[in-house]
Amino acid sequence: MMLALGLFVFMRQTLPFQNMDRTSAFNWKNNARVGKRAAFQYIGPGEDTINIAGALYPELTGGVLSLAAVRLMAEQGRSWPLIDGTGMIYGMYVISSVTENGSEYYSDGSPRKITFTLKLTRVDESLEALAGDLQAQGEQLFRDATKMLGNM
């Protein structure tokens, strides 16, 4: 596994990517001062985006169905946890855009090569809030399971 977005796993058989670019913005406001440089104040984190790009060769890797699955996830309008193969949690992301480009076509019109780019945008407040929410969900699940076992 290279990366997982929700239940969609990026790997050689689905959407293997060659590039992953992450941009994290931080918001600063300035206040002009007479005779001095402007004073700056940090007002919080800005937009966090990840661009994933790669090339698919449908005989060897995933193809149109993998991209269709990602498009369906995007159309649901939900955020998904993004976790890489080492277990690092990036946060909750939405799929902002899916771009694909087919080339080197077979005689039936299907592409031999499909390049793709996914733009993901982070929508959660912080990893601390995400972990707290996951902990609350886990505790509730444990309480429900314990209650169910008690009723048996």
CNS distance restraints for C-alpha pairs under 8 A (distance, minus, plus):
assign (resid   1 and name CA) (resid   9 and name CA) 6.54 0.50 0.50
assign (resid   1 and name CA) (resid  10 and name CA) 6.19 0.50 0.50
assign (resid   1 and name CA) (resid  11 and name CA) 5.23 0.50 0.50
assign (resid   1 and name CA) (resid  84 and name CA) 7.73 0.50 0.50
assign (resid   1 and name CA) (resid  85 and name CA) 5.35 0.50 0.50
assign (resid   2 and name CA) (resid   9 and name CA) 7.47 0.50 0.50
assign (resid   2 and name CA) (resid  10 and name CA) 5.51 0.50 0.50
assign (resid   2 and name CA) (resid  11 and name CA) 5.54 0.50 0.50
assign (resid   2 and name CA) (resid  16 and name CA) 7.62 0.50 0.50
assign (resid   2 and name CA) (resid  84 and name CA) 5.98 0.50 0.50
assign (resid   2 and name CA) (resid  85 and name CA) 4.85 0.50 0.50
assign (resid   3 and name CA) (resid   9 and name CA) 5.98 0.50 0.50
assign (resid   3 and name CA) (resid  10 and name CA) 5.08 0.50 0.50
assign (resid   3 and name CA) (resid  11 and name CA) 7.36 0.50 0.50
assign (resid   3 and name CA) (resid  82 and name CA) 7.27 0.50 0.50
assign (resid   3 and name CA) (resid  83 and name CA) 5.79 0.50 0.50
assign (resid   3 and name CA) (resid  84 and name CA) 4.10 0.50 0.50
assign (resid   3 and name CA) (resid  85 and name CA) 5.35 0.50 0.50
assign (resid   4 and name CA) (resid   8 and name CA) 5.61 0.50 0.50
assign (resid   4 and name CA) (resid   9 and name CA) 4.36 0.50 0.50
assign (resid   4 and name CA) (resid  10 and name CA) 5.86 0.50 0.50
assign (resid   4 and name CA) (resid  81 and name CA) 7.78 0.50 0.50
assign (resid   4 and name CA) (resid  82 and name CA) 5.74 0.50 0.50
assign (resid   4 and name CA) (resid  83 and name CA) 5.26 0.50 0.50
assign (resid   4 and name CA) (resid  84 and name CA) 6.11 0.50 0.50
assign (resid   4 and name CA) (resid  85 and name CA) 7.63 0.50 0.50
assign (resid   5 and name CA) (resid   9 and name CA) 6.46 0.50 0.50
assign (resid   5 and name CA) (resid  10 and name CA) 7.88 0.50 0.50
assign (resid   5 and name CA) (resid  80 and name CA) 5.85 0.50 0.50
assign (resid   5 and name CA) (resid  81 and name CA) 5.70 0.50 0.50
assign (resid   5 and name CA) (resid  82 and name CA) 4.61 0.50 0.50
assign (resid   5 and name CA) (resid  83 and name CA) 6.64 0.50 0.50
assign (resid   6 and name CA) (resid  80 and name CA) 4.74 0.50 0.50
assign (resid   6 and name CA) (resid  81 and name CA) 5.22 0.50 0.50
assign (resid   6 and name CA) (resid  82 and name CA) 6.54 0.50 0.50
assign (resid   8 and name CA) (resid  70 and name CA) 7.69 0.50 0.50
assign (resid   9 and name CA) (resid  14 and name CA) 7.31 0.50 0.50
assign (resid  10 and name CA) (resid  14 and name CA) 5.87 0.50 0.50
assign (resid  10 and name CA) (resid  15 and name CA) 5.10 0.50 0.50
assign (resid  10 and name CA) (resid  16 and name CA) 5.79 0.50 0.50
assign (resid  10 and name CA) (resid  17 and name CA) 7.68 0.50 0.50
assign (resid  11 and name CA) (resid  15 and name CA) 5.77 0.50 0.50
assign (resid  11 and name CA) (resid  16 and name CA) 4.96 0.50 0.50
assign (resid  12 and name CA) (resid  16 and name CA) 4.76 0.50 0.50
assign (resid  12 and name CA) (resid  61 and name CA) 5.47 0.50 0.50
assign (resid  12 and name CA) (resid  62 and name CA) 6.94 0.50 0.50
assign (resid  13 and name CA) (resid  60 and name CA) 7.44 0.50 0.50
assign (resid  13 and name CA) (resid  61 and name CA) 4.70 0.50 0.50
assign (resid  13 and name CA) (resid  62 and name CA) 4.84 0.50 0.50
assign (resid  14 and name CA) (resid  61 and name CA) 6.22 0.50 0.50
assign (resid  14 and name CA) (resid  62 and name CA) 4.04 0.50 0.50
assign (resid  14 and name CA) (resid  63 and name CA) 7.06 0.50 0.50
assign (resid  14 and name CA) (resid  66 and name CA) 5.52 0.50 0.50
assign (resid  15 and name CA) (resid  54 and name CA) 7.71 0.50 0.50
assign (resid  15 and name CA) (resid  56 and name CA) 7.02 0.50 0.50
assign (resid  15 and name CA) (resid  61 and name CA) 7.18 0.50 0.50
assign (resid  15 and name CA) (resid  62 and name CA) 5.62 0.50 0.50
assign (resid  15 and name CA) (resid  63 and name CA) 7.58 0.50 0.50
assign (resid  15 and name CA) (resid  66 and name CA) 6.46 0.50 0.50
assign (resid  15 and name CA) (resid  67 and name CA) 7.62 0.50 0.50
assign (resid  16 and name CA) (resid  54 and name CA) 6.54 0.50 0.50
assign (resid  16 and name CA) (resid  55 and name CA) 7.48 0.50 0.50
assign (resid  16 and name CA) (resid  56 and name CA) 7.28 0.50 0.50
assign (resid  16 and name CA) (resid  61 and name CA) 7.35 0.50 0.50
assign (resid  16 and name CA) (resid  62 and name CA) 7.72 0.50 0.50
assign (resid  17 and name CA) (resid  52 and name CA) 6.50 0.50 0.50
assign (resid  17 and name CA) (resid  53 and name CA) 5.51 0.50 0.50
assign (resid  17 and name CA) (resid  54 and name CA) 4.13 0.50 0.50
assign (resid  17 and name CA) (resid  55 and name CA) 6.82 0.50 0.50
assign (resid  18 and name CA) (resid  52 and name CA) 7.77 0.50 0.50
assign (resid  18 and name CA) (resid  53 and name CA) 6.09 0.50 0.50
assign (resid  18 and name CA) (resid  54 and name CA) 4.82 0.50 0.50
assign (resid  18 and name CA) (resid  55 and name CA) 7.44 0.50 0.50
assign (resid  19 and name CA) (resid  51 and name CA) 7.84 0.50 0.50
assign (resid  19 and name CA) (resid  52 and name CA) 5.73 0.50 0.50
assign (resid  19 and name CA) (resid  53 and name CA) 5.11 0.50 0.50
assign (resid  19 and name CA) (resid  54 and name CA) 6.36 0.50 0.50
assign (resid  20 and name CA) (resid  50 and name CA) 6.76 0.50 0.50
assign (resid  20 and name CA) (resid  51 and name CA) 5.63 0.50 0.50
assign (resid  20 and name CA) (resid  52 and name CA) 4.53 0.50 0.50
assign (resid  20 and name CA) (resid  53 and name CA) 6.47 0.50 0.50
assign (resid  21 and name CA) (resid  50 and name CA) 5.51 0.50 0.50
assign (resid  21 and name CA) (resid  51 and name CA) 5.10 0.50 0.50
assign (resid  21 and name CA) (resid  52 and name CA) 6.54 0.50 0.50
assign (resid  22 and name CA) (resid  48 and name CA) 7.32 0.50 0.50
assign (resid  22 and name CA) (resid  49 and name CA) 5.72 0.50 0.50
assign (resid  22 and name CA) (resid  50 and name CA) 4.35 0.50 0.50
assign (resid  22 and name CA) (resid  51 and name CA) 6.46 0.50 0.50
assign (resid  23 and name CA) (resid  47 and name CA) 7.97 0.50 0.50
assign (resid  23 and name CA) (resid  48 and name CA) 5.70 0.50 0.50
assign (resid  23 and name CA) (resid  49 and name CA) 5.30 0.50 0.50
assign (resid  23 and name CA) (resid  50 and name CA) 6.39 0.50 0.50
assign (resid  24 and name CA) (resid  45 and name CA) 7.97 0.50 0.50
assign (resid  24 and name CA) (resid  46 and name CA) 6.94 0.50 0.50
assign (resid  24 and name CA) (resid  47 and name CA) 6.15 0.50 0.50
assign (resid  24 and name CA) (resid  48 and name CA) 4.42 0.50 0.50
assign (resid  24 and name CA) (resid  49 and name CA) 6.57 0.50 0.50
assign (resid  25 and name CA) (resid  45 and name CA) 6.39 0.50 0.50
assign (resid  25 and name CA) (resid  46 and name CA) 4.65 0.50 0.50
assign (resid  25 and name CA) (resid  47 and name CA) 5.39 0.50 0.50
assign (resid  25 and name CA) (resid  48 and name CA) 6.22 0.50 0.50
assign (resid  26 and name CA) (resid  42 and name CA) 7.83 0.50 0.50
assign (resid  26 and name CA) (resid  44 and name CA) 6.26 0.50 0.50
assign (resid  26 and name CA) (resid  45 and name CA) 4.48 0.50 0.50
assign (resid  26 and name CA) (resid  46 and name CA) 4.67 0.50 0.50
assign (resid  26 and name CA) (resid  47 and name CA) 7.56 0.50 0.50
assign (resid  27 and name CA) (resid  42 and name CA) 6.10 0.50 0.50
assign (resid  27 and name CA) (resid  43 and name CA) 5.59 0.50 0.50
assign (resid  27 and name CA) (resid  44 and name CA) 5.49 0.50 0.50
assign (resid  27 and name CA) (resid  45 and name CA) 5.76 0.50 0.50
assign (resid  27 and name CA) (resid  46 and name CA) 5.52 0.50 0.50
assign (resid  28 and name CA) (resid  40 and name CA) 6.33 0.50 0.50
assign (resid  28 and name CA) (resid  41 and name CA) 5.51 0.50 0.50
assign (resid  28 and name CA) (resid  42 and name CA) 4.50 0.50 0.50
assign (resid  28 and name CA) (resid  43 and name CA) 5.68 0.50 0.50
assign (resid  28 and name CA) (resid  44 and name CA) 7.51 0.50 0.50
assign (resid  29 and name CA) (resid  40 and name CA) 5.61 0.50 0.50
assign (resid  29 and name CA) (resid  41 and name CA) 5.44 0.50 0.50
assign (resid  29 and name CA) (resid  42 and name CA) 6.61 0.50 0.50
assign (resid  29 and name CA) (resid  43 and name CA) 7.03 0.50 0.50
assign (resid  30 and name CA) (resid  38 and name CA) 5.92 0.50 0.50
assign (resid  30 and name CA) (resid  39 and name CA) 5.48 0.50 0.50
assign (resid  30 and name CA) (resid  40 and name CA) 4.37 0.50 0.50
assign (resid  30 and name CA) (resid  41 and name CA) 6.39 0.50 0.50
assign (resid  31 and name CA) (resid  38 and name CA) 5.31 0.50 0.50
assign (resid  31 and name CA) (resid  39 and name CA) 5.14 0.50 0.50
assign (resid  31 and name CA) (resid  40 and name CA) 6.34 0.50 0.50
assign (resid  32 and name CA) (resid  36 and name CA) 7.99 0.50 0.50
assign (resid  32 and name CA) (resid  37 and name CA) 7.03 0.50 0.50
assign (resid  32 and name CA) (resid  38 and name CA) 4.40 0.50 0.50
assign (resid  32 and name CA) (resid  39 and name CA) 6.50 0.50 0.50
assign (resid  33 and name CA) (resid  37 and name CA) 6.38 0.50 0.50
assign (resid  33 and name CA) (resid  38 and name CA) 5.44 0.50 0.50
assign (resid  33 and name CA) (resid  39 and name CA) 7.07 0.50 0.50
assign (resid  47 and name CA) (resid 121 and name CA) 7.31 0.50 0.50
assign (resid  47 and name CA) (resid 122 and name CA) 7.06 0.50 0.50
assign (resid  48 and name CA) (resid 121 and name CA) 5.95 0.50 0.50
assign (resid  48 and name CA) (resid 122 and name CA) 5.40 0.50 0.50
assign (resid  49 and name CA) (resid 119 and name CA) 6.97 0.50 0.50
assign (resid  49 and name CA) (resid 120 and name CA) 5.56 0.50 0.50
assign (resid  49 and name CA) (resid 121 and name CA) 4.52 0.50 0.50
assign (resid  49 and name CA) (resid 122 and name CA) 6.21 0.50 0.50
assign (resid  50 and name CA) (resid 119 and name CA) 5.88 0.50 0.50
assign (resid  50 and name CA) (resid 120 and name CA) 5.07 0.50 0.50
assign (resid  50 and name CA) (resid 121 and name CA) 6.51 0.50 0.50
assign (resid  51 and name CA) (resid 117 and name CA) 6.69 0.50 0.50
assign (resid  51 and name CA) (resid 118 and name CA) 5.60 0.50 0.50
assign (resid  51 and name CA) (resid 119 and name CA) 4.62 0.50 0.50
assign (resid  51 and name CA) (resid 120 and name CA) 6.28 0.50 0.50
assign (resid  52 and name CA) (resid 117 and name CA) 5.50 0.50 0.50
assign (resid  52 and name CA) (resid 118 and name CA) 5.11 0.50 0.50
assign (resid  52 and name CA) (resid 119 and name CA) 6.59 0.50 0.50
assign (resid  53 and name CA) (resid 115 and name CA) 7.43 0.50 0.50
assign (resid  53 and name CA) (resid 116 and name CA) 5.54 0.50 0.50
assign (resid  53 and name CA) (resid 117 and name CA) 4.29 0.50 0.50
assign (resid  53 and name CA) (resid 118 and name CA) 6.46 0.50 0.50
assign (resid  54 and name CA) (resid 115 and name CA) 5.70 0.50 0.50
assign (resid  54 and name CA) (resid 116 and name CA) 5.55 0.50 0.50
assign (resid  54 and name CA) (resid 117 and name CA) 6.73 0.50 0.50
assign (resid  55 and name CA) (resid 113 and name CA) 6.73 0.50 0.50
assign (resid  55 and name CA) (resid 114 and name CA) 5.54 0.50 0.50
assign (resid  55 and name CA) (resid 115 and name CA) 4.17 0.50 0.50
assign (resid  55 and name CA) (resid 116 and name CA) 6.21 0.50 0.50
assign (resid  56 and name CA) (resid  60 and name CA) 7.91 0.50 0.50
assign (resid  56 and name CA) (resid  61 and name CA) 5.82 0.50 0.50
assign (resid  56 and name CA) (resid  62 and name CA) 6.26 0.50 0.50
assign (resid  56 and name CA) (resid  63 and name CA) 6.12 0.50 0.50
assign (resid  56 and name CA) (resid 113 and name CA) 5.65 0.50 0.50
assign (resid  56 and name CA) (resid 114 and name CA) 4.91 0.50 0.50
assign (resid  56 and name CA) (resid 115 and name CA) 6.09 0.50 0.50
assign (resid  56 and name CA) (resid 116 and name CA) 7.81 0.50 0.50
assign (resid  57 and name CA) (resid  61 and name CA) 5.42 0.50 0.50
assign (resid  57 and name CA) (resid  62 and name CA) 7.11 0.50 0.50
assign (resid  57 and name CA) (resid  63 and name CA) 6.93 0.50 0.50
assign (resid  57 and name CA) (resid 112 and name CA) 5.78 0.50 0.50
assign (resid  57 and name CA) (resid 113 and name CA) 4.85 0.50 0.50
assign (resid  57 and name CA) (resid 114 and name CA) 6.50 0.50 0.50
assign (resid  58 and name CA) (resid  62 and name CA) 5.52 0.50 0.50
assign (resid  58 and name CA) (resid  63 and name CA) 4.78 0.50 0.50
assign (resid  58 and name CA) (resid  64 and name CA) 7.88 0.50 0.50
assign (resid  58 and name CA) (resid 111 and name CA) 7.99 0.50 0.50
assign (resid  58 and name CA) (resid 112 and name CA) 6.39 0.50 0.50
assign (resid  58 and name CA) (resid 113 and name CA) 7.02 0.50 0.50
assign (resid  58 and name CA) (resid 114 and name CA) 7.95 0.50 0.50
assign (resid  59 and name CA) (resid 112 and name CA) 7.70 0.50 0.50
assign (resid  62 and name CA) (resid  66 and name CA) 5.84 0.50 0.50
assign (resid  63 and name CA) (resid  67 and name CA) 6.71 0.50 0.50
assign (resid  63 and name CA) (resid 114 and name CA) 7.42 0.50 0.50
assign (resid  64 and name CA) (resid  68 and name CA) 6.06 0.50 0.50
assign (resid  65 and name CA) (resid  69 and name CA) 6.15 0.50 0.50
assign (resid  66 and name CA) (resid  70 and name CA) 6.51 0.50 0.50
assign (resid  67 and name CA) (resid  71 and name CA) 6.20 0.50 0.50
assign (resid  68 and name CA) (resid  72 and name CA) 6.18 0.50 0.50
assign (resid  69 and name CA) (resid  73 and name CA) 6.36 0.50 0.50
assign (resid  70 and name CA) (resid  74 and name CA) 6.30 0.50 0.50
assign (resid  71 and name CA) (resid  75 and name CA) 6.18 0.50 0.50
assign (resid  71 and name CA) (resid  98 and name CA) 6.97 0.50 0.50
assign (resid  72 and name CA) (resid  76 and name CA) 6.45 0.50 0.50
assign (resid  73 and name CA) (resid  77 and name CA) 7.35 0.50 0.50
assign (resid  73 and name CA) (resid  78 and name CA) 7.46 0.50 0.50
assign (resid  73 and name CA) (resid  95 and name CA) 7.72 0.50 0.50
assign (resid  74 and name CA) (resid  78 and name CA) 7.15 0.50 0.50
assign (resid  74 and name CA) (resid  94 and name CA) 7.05 0.50 0.50
assign (resid  74 and name CA) (resid  95 and name CA) 5.20 0.50 0.50
assign (resid  74 and name CA) (resid  96 and name CA) 7.36 0.50 0.50
assign (resid  74 and name CA) (resid  97 and name CA) 7.92 0.50 0.50
assign (resid  77 and name CA) (resid  94 and name CA) 7.40 0.50 0.50
assign (resid  78 and name CA) (resid  94 and name CA) 6.39 0.50 0.50
assign (resid  79 and name CA) (resid  92 and name CA) 5.71 0.50 0.50
assign (resid  79 and name CA) (resid  93 and name CA) 5.07 0.50 0.50
assign (resid  79 and name CA) (resid  94 and name CA) 4.57 0.50 0.50
assign (resid  79 and name CA) (resid  95 and name CA) 7.75 0.50 0.50
assign (resid  79 and name CA) (resid 123 and name CA) 7.22 0.50 0.50
assign (resid  80 and name CA) (resid  92 and name CA) 5.14 0.50 0.50
assign (resid  80 and name CA) (resid  93 and name CA) 5.22 0.50 0.50
assign (resid  80 and name CA) (resid  94 and name CA) 6.27 0.50 0.50
assign (resid  81 and name CA) (resid  89 and name CA) 7.51 0.50 0.50
assign (resid  81 and name CA) (resid  90 and name CA) 7.43 0.50 0.50
assign (resid  81 and name CA) (resid  91 and name CA) 5.61 0.50 0.50
assign (resid  81 and name CA) (resid  92 and name CA) 4.38 0.50 0.50
assign (resid  81 and name CA) (resid  93 and name CA) 6.17 0.50 0.50
assign (resid  82 and name CA) (resid  89 and name CA) 6.08 0.50 0.50
assign (resid  82 and name CA) (resid  90 and name CA) 5.44 0.50 0.50
assign (resid  82 and name CA) (resid  91 and name CA) 5.76 0.50 0.50
assign (resid  82 and name CA) (resid  92 and name CA) 6.14 0.50 0.50
assign (resid  82 and name CA) (resid  93 and name CA) 6.56 0.50 0.50
assign (resid  83 and name CA) (resid  87 and name CA) 5.96 0.50 0.50
assign (resid  83 and name CA) (resid  88 and name CA) 5.53 0.50 0.50
assign (resid  83 and name CA) (resid  89 and name CA) 4.54 0.50 0.50
assign (resid  83 and name CA) (resid  90 and name CA) 5.95 0.50 0.50
assign (resid  83 and name CA) (resid  91 and name CA) 7.69 0.50 0.50
assign (resid  84 and name CA) (resid  88 and name CA) 5.47 0.50 0.50
assign (resid  84 and name CA) (resid  89 and name CA) 6.81 0.50 0.50
assign (resid  84 and name CA) (resid  90 and name CA) 7.89 0.50 0.50
assign (resid  89 and name CA) (resid 127 and name CA) 7.89 0.50 0.50
assign (resid  90 and name CA) (resid 127 and name CA) 7.65 0.50 0.50
assign (resid  91 and name CA) (resid 122 and name CA) 6.66 0.50 0.50
assign (resid  91 and name CA) (resid 123 and name CA) 7.95 0.50 0.50
assign (resid  91 and name CA) (resid 124 and name CA) 6.58 0.50 0.50
assign (resid  91 and name CA) (resid 126 and name CA) 7.34 0.50 0.50
assign (resid  91 and name CA) (resid 127 and name CA) 5.99 0.50 0.50
assign (resid  91 and name CA) (resid 130 and name CA) 7.19 0.50 0.50
assign (resid  92 and name CA) (resid 122 and name CA) 5.64 0.50 0.50
assign (resid  92 and name CA) (resid 123 and name CA) 5.83 0.50 0.50
assign (resid  92 and name CA) (resid 124 and name CA) 5.44 0.50 0.50
assign (resid  92 and name CA) (resid 130 and name CA) 7.94 0.50 0.50
assign (resid  93 and name CA) (resid 120 and name CA) 5.87 0.50 0.50
assign (resid  93 and name CA) (resid 121 and name CA) 5.20 0.50 0.50
assign (resid  93 and name CA) (resid 122 and name CA) 4.25 0.50 0.50
assign (resid  93 and name CA) (resid 123 and name CA) 5.67 0.50 0.50
assign (resid  93 and name CA) (resid 124 and name CA) 7.51 0.50 0.50
assign (resid  94 and name CA) (resid 120 and name CA) 5.55 0.50 0.50
assign (resid  94 and name CA) (resid 121 and name CA) 5.38 0.50 0.50
assign (resid  94 and name CA) (resid 122 and name CA) 6.46 0.50 0.50
assign (resid  94 and name CA) (resid 123 and name CA) 6.93 0.50 0.50
assign (resid  95 and name CA) (resid 118 and name CA) 7.12 0.50 0.50
assign (resid  95 and name CA) (resid 119 and name CA) 6.04 0.50 0.50
assign (resid  95 and name CA) (resid 120 and name CA) 4.66 0.50 0.50
assign (resid  95 and name CA) (resid 121 and name CA) 6.55 0.50 0.50
assign (resid  96 and name CA) (resid 118 and name CA) 7.59 0.50 0.50
assign (resid  96 and name CA) (resid 119 and name CA) 5.32 0.50 0.50
assign (resid  96 and name CA) (resid 120 and name CA) 5.45 0.50 0.50
assign (resid  96 and name CA) (resid 121 and name CA) 6.30 0.50 0.50
assign (resid  97 and name CA) (resid 117 and name CA) 8.00 0.50 0.50
assign (resid  97 and name CA) (resid 118 and name CA) 5.77 0.50 0.50
assign (resid  97 and name CA) (resid 119 and name CA) 5.14 0.50 0.50
assign (resid  97 and name CA) (resid 120 and name CA) 7.31 0.50 0.50
assign (resid  98 and name CA) (resid 116 and name CA) 7.25 0.50 0.50
assign (resid  98 and name CA) (resid 117 and name CA) 5.92 0.50 0.50
assign (resid  98 and name CA) (resid 118 and name CA) 4.72 0.50 0.50
assign (resid  98 and name CA) (resid 119 and name CA) 6.62 0.50 0.50
assign (resid  99 and name CA) (resid 116 and name CA) 5.42 0.50 0.50
assign (resid  99 and name CA) (resid 117 and name CA) 5.08 0.50 0.50
assign (resid  99 and name CA) (resid 118 and name CA) 6.44 0.50 0.50
assign (resid 100 and name CA) (resid 114 and name CA) 6.51 0.50 0.50
assign (resid 100 and name CA) (resid 115 and name CA) 5.55 0.50 0.50
assign (resid 100 and name CA) (resid 116 and name CA) 4.24 0.50 0.50
assign (resid 100 and name CA) (resid 117 and name CA) 6.50 0.50 0.50
assign (resid 101 and name CA) (resid 114 and name CA) 5.47 0.50 0.50
assign (resid 101 and name CA) (resid 115 and name CA) 5.16 0.50 0.50
assign (resid 101 and name CA) (resid 116 and name CA) 6.37 0.50 0.50
assign (resid 102 and name CA) (resid 111 and name CA) 5.31 0.50 0.50
assign (resid 102 and name CA) (resid 112 and name CA) 7.52 0.50 0.50
assign (resid 102 and name CA) (resid 113 and name CA) 5.80 0.50 0.50
assign (resid 102 and name CA) (resid 114 and name CA) 4.40 0.50 0.50
assign (resid 102 and name CA) (resid 115 and name CA) 6.49 0.50 0.50
assign (resid 103 and name CA) (resid 111 and name CA) 5.43 0.50 0.50
assign (resid 103 and name CA) (resid 112 and name CA) 6.48 0.50 0.50
assign (resid 103 and name CA) (resid 113 and name CA) 5.36 0.50 0.50
assign (resid 103 and name CA) (resid 114 and name CA) 6.36 0.50 0.50
assign (resid 104 and name CA) (resid 111 and name CA) 5.77 0.50 0.50
assign (resid 104 and name CA) (resid 112 and name CA) 5.34 0.50 0.50
assign (resid 104 and name CA) (resid 113 and name CA) 6.09 0.50 0.50
assign (resid 105 and name CA) (resid 109 and name CA) 5.71 0.50 0.50
assign (resid 105 and name CA) (resid 110 and name CA) 5.54 0.50 0.50
assign (resid 105 and name CA) (resid 111 and name CA) 4.19 0.50 0.50
assign (resid 105 and name CA) (resid 112 and name CA) 5.46 0.50 0.50
assign (resid 105 and name CA) (resid 113 and name CA) 7.67 0.50 0.50
assign (resid 106 and name CA) (resid 110 and name CA) 5.50 0.50 0.50
assign (resid 106 and name CA) (resid 111 and name CA) 6.08 0.50 0.50
assign (resid 106 and name CA) (resid 112 and name CA) 6.52 0.50 0.50
assign (resid 124 and name CA) (resid 129 and name CA) 7.86 0.50 0.50
assign (resid 124 and name CA) (resid 130 and name CA) 7.21 0.50 0.50
assign (resid 125 and name CA) (resid 129 and name CA) 6.50 0.50 0.50
assign (resid 125 and name CA) (resid 130 and name CA) 7.74 0.50 0.50
assign (resid 126 and name CA) (resid 130 and name CA) 6.32 0.50 0.50
assign (resid 127 and name CA) (resid 131 and name CA) 5.97 0.50 0.50
assign (resid 128 and name CA) (resid 132 and name CA) 6.11 0.50 0.50
assign (resid 129 and name CA) (resid 133 and name CA) 6.10 0.50 0.50
assign (resid 130 and name CA) (resid 134 and name CA) 6.15 0.50 0.50
assign (resid 131 and name CA) (resid 135 and name CA) 6.01 0.50 0.50
assign (resid 132 and name CA) (resid 136 and name CA) 6.18 0.50 0.50
assign (resid 133 and name CA) (resid 137 and name CA) 6.17 0.50 0.50
assign (resid 134 and name CA) (resid 138 and name CA) 6.05 0.50 0.50
assign (resid 135 and name CA) (resid 139 and name CA) 6.10 0.50 0.50
assign (resid 136 and name CA) (resid 140 and name CA) 6.15 0.50 0.50
assign (resid 137 and name CA) (resid 141 and name CA) 6.12 0.50 0.50
assign (resid 138 and name CA) (resid 142 and name CA) 6.13 0.50 0.50
assign (resid 139 and name CA) (resid 143 and name CA) 6.19 0.50 0.50
assign (resid 140 and name CA) (resid 144 and name CA) 6.12 0.50 0.50
assign (resid 141 and name CA) (resid 145 and name CA) 6.08 0.50 0.50
assign (resid 142 and name CA) (resid 146 and name CA) 6.05 0.50 0.50
assign (resid 143 and name CA) (resid 147 and name CA) 6.07 0.50 0.50
assign (resid 144 and name CA) (resid 148 and name CA) 6.08 0.50 0.50
assign (resid 145 and name CA) (resid 149 and name CA) 6.16 0.50 0.50
assign (resid 146 and name CA) (resid 150 and name CA) 6.13 0.50 0.50
assign (resid 147 and name CA) (resid 151 and name CA) 6.31 0.50 0.50
assign (resid 148 and name CA) (resid 152 and name CA) 6.60 0.50 0.50
